[in-house]
Amino acid sequence: MNIFKAGLEHLDQLAILFDQYRQFYKCDPDIDAARTWLQARMNAGDNIIYAAERGGELVGFTQIYPSFCSIALKPVYILYDLYVAENARKEGVGAHLMNRAKEDARKNGIAHIALETATDNLPAQGLYEKLGYVRDGDYFTYHLDLTSAPHQD
């Protein structure tokens, strides 16, 4: 298995995996939207994608959005997406992708890697904890949905 930093030359294969990832989270299939999103992020340089390749085929990816921690005065990574194709699960692909992200983060002086997962995604939680990620017990996460929330002053 080969883990590498993906580029635009991998866009078509990444779009397929990204569309499958979104379907896992109950989004309607839309390969064109998936491709457009990834291409825009890659062209803007505001994401990092690591891909896993086996036998010439991409079987997984993780997408990271660089950000900042004003308390630490350092850059941080937000590991937003991790997906492994069904035919490659339980082979350590996710761990390899996350470890590559961690190695590169250390080399680049990143303060920490943050991620979220669904409360019922027990396989992902097990992987994260196995890799040394610690569930936050000090902070609550809040979201404001601006796509459907009524305007309130």
Backbone as CSV, one residue per row, in Angstrom:
resi,resn,N_x,N_y,N_z,CA_x,CA_y,CA_z,C_x,C_y,C_z
1,MET,0.853,-1.181,0.000,0.000,0.000,0.000,0.894,1.237,0.000
2,ASN,0.508,2.208,-0.779,1.255,3.456,-0.903,0.400,4.593,-0.355
3,ILE,0.942,5.341,0.591,0.257,6.513,1.156,1.017,7.747,0.674
4,PHE,0.298,8.697,0.086,0.963,9.860,-0.483,0.048,11.077,-0.429
5,LYS,0.683,12.233,-0.583,-0.057,13.487,-0.667,-0.624,13.596,-2.072
6,ALA,-1.944,13.674,-2.182,-2.615,13.666,-3.483,-2.623,15.046,-4.111
7,GLY,-2.677,15.056,-5.434,-2.749,16.292,-6.193,-3.877,16.242,-7.205
8,LEU,-3.959,17.268,-8.014,-5.021,17.351,-9.018,-5.017,16.170,-9.986
9,GLU,-3.874,15.551,-10.192,-3.820,14.396,-11.082,-4.607,13.199,-10.540
10,HIS,-4.978,13.250,-9.264,-5.753,12.179,-8.633,-7.224,12.545,-8.466
11,LEU,-7.611,13.697,-9.003,-8.938,14.254,-8.757,-10.078,13.297,-9.113
12,ASP,-10.022,12.650,-10.251,-11.136,11.795,-10.669,-11.359,10.633,-9.699
13,GLN,-10.272,9.976,-9.286,-10.406,8.871,-8.336,-10.810,9.376,-6.948
14,LEU,-10.264,10.519,-6.545,-10.634,11.091,-5.247,-12.111,11.464,-5.208
15,ALA,-12.615,12.001,-6.315,-14.025,12.412,-6.366,-14.949,11.223,-6.131
16,ILE,-14.596,10.072,-6.666,-15.412,8.872,-6.449,-15.441,8.518,-4.964
17,LEU,-14.281,8.500,-4.335,-14.215,8.183,-2.901,-14.923,9.248,-2.062
18,PHE,-14.735,10.514,-2.423,-15.368,11.606,-1.678,-16.889,11.520,-1.783
19,ASP,-17.387,11.164,-2.947,-18.834,10.988,-3.124,-19.331,9.824,-2.271
20,GLN,-18.590,8.733,-2.212,-18.967,7.602,-1.360,-18.948,8.010,0.116
21,TYR,-17.953,8.777,0.503,-17.859,9.287,1.879,-19.097,10.113,2.231
22,ARG,-19.491,10.996,1.342,-20.659,11.845,1.594,-21.929,11.001,1.670
23,GLN,-22.017,9.973,0.865,-23.174,9.078,0.936,-23.213,8.346,2.276
24,PHE,-22.057,8.006,2.830,-21.980,7.394,4.155,-22.661,8.298,5.188
25,TYR,-22.550,9.607,4.989,-23.180,10.576,5.884,-24.547,11.033,5.372
26,LYS,-25.179,10.182,4.582,-26.581,10.349,4.151,-26.797,11.468,3.141
27,CYS,-25.778,11.882,2.438,-25.930,12.842,1.344,-26.316,12.083,0.082
28,ASP,-27.059,12.740,-0.779,-27.406,12.140,-2.065,-26.151,12.003,-2.921
29,PRO,-26.075,10.959,-3.733,-24.923,10.834,-4.638,-24.850,12.027,-5.583
30,ASP,-23.655,12.577,-5.750,-23.452,13.695,-6.666,-21.967,13.802,-6.976
31,ILE,-21.516,12.969,-7.887,-20.104,12.910,-8.220,-19.600,14.238,-8.778
32,ASP,-20.441,14.944,-9.521,-20.019,16.233,-10.078,-19.772,17.257,-8.981
33,ALA,-20.665,17.313,-8.003,-20.480,18.246,-6.881,-19.250,17.861,-6.062
34,ALA,-19.034,16.566,-5.869,-17.864,16.105,-5.122,-16.580,16.530,-5.835
35,ARG,-16.559,16.333,-7.128,-15.373,16.696,-7.923,-15.144,18.206,-7.898
36,THR,-16.216,18.974,-8.071,-16.115,20.431,-8.073,-15.591,20.943,-6.734
37,TRP,-16.098,20.393,-5.633,-15.653,20.800,-4.291,-14.168,20.531,-4.116
38,LEU,-13.758,19.304,-4.424,-12.347,18.956,-4.253,-11.441,19.811,-5.144
39,GLN,-11.845,20.003,-6.377,-11.032,20.793,-7.300,-10.888,22.235,-6.812
40,ALA,-11.969,22.803,-6.316,-11.910,24.181,-5.798,-10.977,24.274,-4.598
41,ARG,-11.071,23.305,-3.689,-10.204,23.316,-2.509,-8.743,23.146,-2.920
42,MET,-8.503,22.232,-3.843,-7.129,21.972,-4.270,-6.554,23.165,-5.027
43,ASN,-7.342,23.774,-5.894,-6.877,24.949,-6.632,-6.582,26.112,-5.700
44,ALA,-7.377,26.265,-4.646,-7.169,27.352,-3.687,-6.027,27.041,-2.719
45,GLY,-5.627,25.786,-2.644,-4.558,25.396,-1.726,-4.983,25.415,-0.275
46,ASP,-6.285,25.264,-0.021,-6.732,25.328,1.372,-7.088,23.965,1.953
47,ASN,-6.609,22.899,1.341,-6.759,21.564,1.923,-5.497,20.754,1.657
48,ILE,-5.389,19.672,2.390,-4.332,18.687,2.181,-5.042,17.348,2.126
49,ILE,-4.767,16.582,1.093,-5.374,15.255,0.979,-4.264,14.222,0.909
50,TYR,-4.361,13.240,1.787,-3.496,12.071,1.714,-4.350,10.939,1.175
51,ALA,-3.778,10.169,0.257,-4.512,9.077,-0.362,-3.775,7.765,-0.139
52,ALA,-4.545,6.697,-0.140,-4.001,5.342,-0.050,-4.259,4.657,-1.382
53,GLU,-3.206,4.087,-1.935,-3.304,3.413,-3.224,-2.887,1.957,-3.054
54,ARG,-3.693,1.090,-3.644,-3.384,-0.329,-3.629,-3.656,-0.868,-5.029
55,GLY,-2.674,-1.458,-5.645,-2.849,-2.025,-6.973,-3.272,-1.023,-8.023
56,GLY,-2.781,0.207,-7.924,-3.117,1.244,-8.896,-4.449,1.921,-8.674
57,GLU,-5.147,1.549,-7.610,-6.467,2.119,-7.324,-6.453,2.826,-5.967
58,LEU,-7.070,4.009,-5.907,-7.190,4.693,-4.620,-8.253,3.985,-3.791
59,VAL,-7.901,3.668,-2.539,-8.831,2.936,-1.664,-9.178,3.710,-0.396
60,GLY,-8.618,4.904,-0.252,-8.936,5.700,0.928,-8.287,7.066,0.852
61,PHE,-8.798,7.963,1.689,-8.220,9.305,1.749,-8.545,9.930,3.091
62,THR,-7.757,10.922,3.430,-8.094,11.812,4.528,-7.887,13.228,4.024
63,GLN,-8.803,14.106,4.398,-8.734,15.510,3.976,-8.566,16.385,5.214
64,ILE,-7.586,17.230,5.138,-7.231,18.097,6.261,-7.364,19.550,5.829
65,TYR,-7.901,20.354,6.732,-7.973,21.795,6.505,-7.046,22.476,7.502
66,PRO,-5.986,23.111,7.017,-5.108,23.845,7.922,-5.847,25.024,8.564
67,SER,-5.539,25.269,9.817,-6.143,26.378,10.553,-5.110,26.879,11.566
68,PHE,-5.586,27.597,12.577,-4.676,28.188,13.556,-5.237,28.048,14.962
69,CYS,-4.328,27.990,15.930,-4.689,28.005,17.347,-4.117,29.283,17.939
70,SER,-4.997,30.223,18.257,-4.527,31.504,18.776,-3.989,31.380,20.199
71,ILE,-4.377,30.364,20.936,-3.841,30.172,22.291,-2.389,29.701,22.214
72,ALA,-2.125,28.716,21.363,-0.770,28.195,21.213,0.090,29.051,20.276
73,LEU,-0.555,29.960,19.534,0.131,30.781,18.543,0.835,29.915,17.499
74,LYS,0.130,28.850,17.085,0.693,27.916,16.115,-0.394,27.449,15.154
75,PRO,0.033,26.940,14.016,-0.938,26.341,13.102,-1.417,24.986,13.634
76,VAL,-2.618,24.617,13.242,-3.205,23.327,13.591,-3.811,22.718,12.330
77,TYR,-4.075,21.445,12.401,-4.783,20.745,11.332,-6.150,20.313,11.839
78,ILE,-7.150,20.467,10.993,-8.471,19.917,11.264,-8.646,18.752,10.302
79,LEU,-8.606,17.560,10.852,-8.793,16.365,10.048,-10.301,16.191,9.906
80,TYR,-10.806,16.604,8.763,-12.255,16.685,8.590,-12.854,15.433,7.977
81,ASP,-12.122,14.805,7.072,-12.667,13.654,6.373,-11.675,12.493,6.415
82,LEU,-12.192,11.318,6.685,-11.428,10.078,6.586,-12.365,9.038,6.013
83,TYR,-11.944,8.418,4.916,-12.802,7.413,4.297,-11.940,6.312,3.693
84,VAL,-12.401,5.079,3.892,-11.772,3.907,3.300,-12.852,3.149,2.549
85,ALA,-12.571,2.812,1.302,-13.528,2.060,0.484,-13.872,0.736,1.177
86,GLU,-15.096,0.308,0.977,-15.565,-0.910,1.650,-14.658,-2.108,1.389
87,ASN,-14.128,-2.233,0.167,-13.306,-3.396,-0.162,-11.900,-3.336,0.433
88,ALA,-11.584,-2.261,1.156,-10.254,-2.116,1.757,-10.320,-1.916,3.269
89,ARG,-11.482,-2.075,3.842,-11.611,-1.878,5.291,-11.009,-3.048,6.058
90,LYS,-10.641,-2.759,7.285,-10.040,-3.721,8.203,-8.660,-4.195,7.732
91,GLU,-7.996,-3.337,6.936,-6.643,-3.631,6.463,-5.643,-2.596,6.963
92,GLY,-6.068,-1.706,7.843,-5.168,-0.697,8.390,-5.014,0.549,7.544
93,VAL,-5.844,0.696,6.512,-5.726,1.854,5.620,-5.935,3.152,6.385
94,GLY,-6.983,3.223,7.194,-7.270,4.441,7.959,-6.114,4.818,8.871
95,ALA,-5.554,3.838,9.549,-4.423,4.105,10.443,-3.220,4.619,9.662
96,HIS,-2.948,4.021,8.505,-1.823,4.484,7.687,-2.034,5.926,7.226
97,LEU,-3.248,6.255,6.813,-3.539,7.628,6.385,-3.348,8.616,7.539
98,MET,-3.880,8.267,8.689,-3.781,9.171,9.839,-2.335,9.308,10.322
99,ASN,-1.591,8.221,10.266,-0.183,8.299,10.676,0.631,9.161,9.729
100,ARG,0.331,9.095,8.443,1.028,9.969,7.486,0.717,11.435,7.780
101,ALA,-0.547,11.723,8.065,-0.923,13.096,8.415,-0.171,13.551,9.664
102,LYS,-0.065,12.677,10.648,0.637,13.015,11.891,2.120,13.274,11.625
103,GLU,2.757,12.417,10.814,4.173,12.606,10.502,4.420,13.957,9.841
104,ASP,3.600,14.273,8.846,3.777,15.541,8.146,3.461,16.730,9.052
105,ALA,2.471,16.582,9.924,2.140,17.657,10.866,3.340,17.947,11.777
106,ARG,3.959,16.906,12.282,5.142,17.091,13.142,6.258,17.808,12.395
107,LYS,6.504,17.401,11.151,7.561,18.023,10.344,7.270,19.499,10.089
108,ASN,5.981,19.861,10.029,5.591,21.230,9.695,5.274,22.095,10.916
109,GLY,5.580,21.623,12.109,5.386,22.427,13.314,3.928,22.641,13.696
110,ILE,3.069,21.714,13.343,1.643,21.819,13.665,1.448,21.504,15.149
111,ALA,0.673,22.342,15.844,0.479,22.181,17.288,-0.343,20.944,17.619
112,HIS,-1.425,20.723,16.893,-2.247,19.529,17.128,-3.156,19.263,15.935
113,ILE,-3.688,18.068,15.910,-4.670,17.673,14.913,-5.992,17.479,15.647
114,ALA,-7.014,18.171,15.180,-8.347,18.048,15.779,-9.250,17.302,14.809
115,LEU,-10.201,16.561,15.357,-11.192,15.894,14.525,-12.470,15.695,15.320
116,GLU,-13.544,15.451,14.590,-14.835,15.118,15.183,-15.334,13.855,14.520
117,THR,-16.174,13.129,15.214,-16.855,12.001,14.592,-18.226,11.857,15.233
118,ALA,-19.088,11.160,14.549,-20.436,10.938,15.065,-20.357,10.118,16.357
119,THR,-21.264,10.395,17.261,-21.259,9.694,18.551,-21.495,8.197,18.401
120,ASP,-22.123,7.789,17.300,-22.388,6.366,17.103,-21.373,5.691,16.176
121,ASN,-20.333,6.405,15.760,-19.322,5.833,14.878,-18.234,5.165,15.724
122,LEU,-18.593,4.063,16.321,-17.693,3.372,17.247,-16.414,2.840,16.576
123,PRO,-16.479,2.331,15.334,-15.219,1.893,14.713,-14.209,3.043,14.573
124,ALA,-14.681,4.214,14.160,-13.779,5.361,14.025,-13.236,5.768,15.386
125,GLN,-14.087,5.805,16.395,-13.632,6.182,17.731,-12.549,5.230,18.226
126,GLY,-12.741,3.940,17.963,-11.739,2.957,18.363,-10.409,3.195,17.665
127,LEU,-10.457,3.510,16.375,-9.234,3.798,15.627,-8.537,5.023,16.193
128,TYR,-9.283,6.098,16.402,-8.681,7.331,16.895,-8.017,7.114,18.248
129,GLU,-8.706,6.430,19.140,-8.139,6.197,20.474,-6.921,5.276,20.404
130,LYS,-6.956,4.291,19.527,-5.815,3.397,19.338,-4.590,4.170,18.865
131,LEU,-4.815,5.234,18.079,-3.713,6.038,17.545,-3.284,7.160,18.487
132,GLY,-3.880,7.224,19.677,-3.450,8.205,20.665,-4.286,9.465,20.760
133,TYR,-5.341,9.562,19.965,-6.235,10.717,20.068,-7.038,10.582,21.363
134,VAL,-7.266,11.718,22.009,-7.969,11.729,23.288,-9.283,12.474,23.122
135,ARG,-10.355,11.837,23.567,-11.670,12.486,23.495,-11.681,13.687,24.438
136,ASP,-12.141,14.798,23.941,-12.162,16.036,24.713,-13.243,15.961,25.782
137,GLY,-12.852,16.195,27.007,-13.805,16.229,28.106,-13.947,17.624,28.688
138,ASP,-13.209,18.582,28.117,-13.201,19.930,28.659,-14.063,20.924,27.889
139,TYR,-14.337,20.632,26.634,-15.038,21.581,25.787,-16.252,20.931,25.133
140,PHE,-17.268,21.725,24.928,-18.427,21.312,24.144,-18.263,21.878,22.747
141,THR,-18.776,21.184,21.762,-18.760,21.663,20.386,-20.148,22.162,20.040
142,TYR,-20.229,23.363,19.498,-21.493,23.957,19.076,-21.425,24.250,17.579
143,HIS,-22.560,24.146,16.931,-22.662,24.467,15.511,-23.887,25.341,15.300
144,LEU,-23.785,26.300,14.434,-24.915,27.136,14.037,-25.148,26.887,12.562
145,ASP,-26.257,26.263,12.222,-26.580,25.948,10.838,-27.138,27.207,10.179
146,LEU,-26.354,27.796,9.298,-26.770,29.019,8.620,-27.537,28.743,7.328
147,THR,-27.659,27.477,6.972,-28.407,27.141,5.763,-29.892,27.028,6.016
148,SER,-30.287,26.797,7.278,-31.712,26.643,7.547,-32.191,27.405,8.768
149,ALA,-31.260,27.976,9.551,-31.662,28.680,10.773,-32.295,30.026,10.436
150,PRO,-33.421,30.351,11.064,-34.017,31.669,10.822,-33.130,32.764,11.397
151,HIS,-33.198,33.919,10.791,-32.401,35.065,11.230,-32.968,35.604,12.530
152,GLN,-32.099,35.701,13.543,-32.527,36.247,14.830,-31.521,37.290,15.277
153,ASP,-32.028,38.422,15.748,-31.133,39.479,16.260,-31.217,39.548,17.753
